[in-house]
């Protein structure tokens, strides 16, 4: 991936622009089956070979999965990530800075 021929593609795909979309799509991947199973187990009888209903259900599952992923990302994942960056990551960097300062004074 460090070849000059694929460097533009690598730069495009590794840009920070894609980070929120990756988080949302992973959340949708984890939650879409919940909505599918919920409908299947709560219906009295299944549908068979209904193309129109299959398309509508696909759109509904996709919408619910991304909406649920957005809600979970905004209410749980983002605050937890900020807490981690504030308390854990800053503490580690402060410890590393103190170690560097101790080695520089010796």
N, C-alpha and C positions, 0 to 999 in steps of 0.2 A: 503494500500500500504506500510505500515511500517512493515509488517509481515516479519520475517526472511526468509520465504519460497519464497517470490517473490522479495526479495531484489536484486538479480542479474538482474532480468528483469527490475526492476525499475531503477537500476543504468545504465543499457544499454540504455534504452529509454530516460533517462534524461541527457545523456551525451551531451556536447556542440558540438559534431561532427554532430548531426542532425540539428542544428540550421539553417545553410544555405539551406539545403534541404527543411526544413519546410517553410522557407520564399519563396523559389522558387515554391513549390507546391501550396502554398496559392495564390501566384500571378497568377499561371496558372489556378487555380480554378476560380479566379475572371475574367480572360480574355478569357477563351476558348469560351465562348458563343458569344463573339463579332465576332470572326472569323466564327463561324457557322452561325450566323444570317447574316453576311455580304455576305456570299456565297449564302445563301438561297434567300435573297431579291434581289440579283443581277443576278440570273439565270432566263432564260426565261421559262424553264420548269423543273420540278423536276425529279429526278430519282426514280424508284420504283423497289425494290427487286433486287438490284445489289450488290451482296455480295463482289465482288472484289473491286468495287468502294467505298463501305462503309469502307472496311479495309484501303484502300489508303487514304481516307478522314480522317479517325480516326488518322492515323499516321501523316498526314499533320497538322491537328488541334492540336494534341499533341505537335508536333515540334514547330509550330508557337507560341503556348501558352507559352511553356517553354522559347523559345528564347525571346519573348516579355517580359516575367517576368524577365528574366536575365537583359535585357537592362534597364527596369524600376528600378530594384533593384540597379543596378550600377550607374545609372544617377540621381535618385531621392531619393530613400529610404535610401541608405547608407550615402550620404552627409547630409540629414536631420537628420539622427540618430547621426552622428558625431557632427553636430551643437548643437543638443539637449544635448549631453553629455558634450560638451565643455562649453556652456553658461548656460544652465538651471540647469543641475545636479551639476556642480561644484559650482554654486551660492548657491544652497540649502545646499550642504555639508559645504560650507564656513560659511553660516548662522548658521548651527547646531554647527560647531566648535566654533564660537564666543559665542553662547549661553552656550555651555559647559564650556568655559573658564570663562564666567561671573559667572556661578554658582559655579565653583571651587574656585574663588577668594573670594566669600562671606563667 
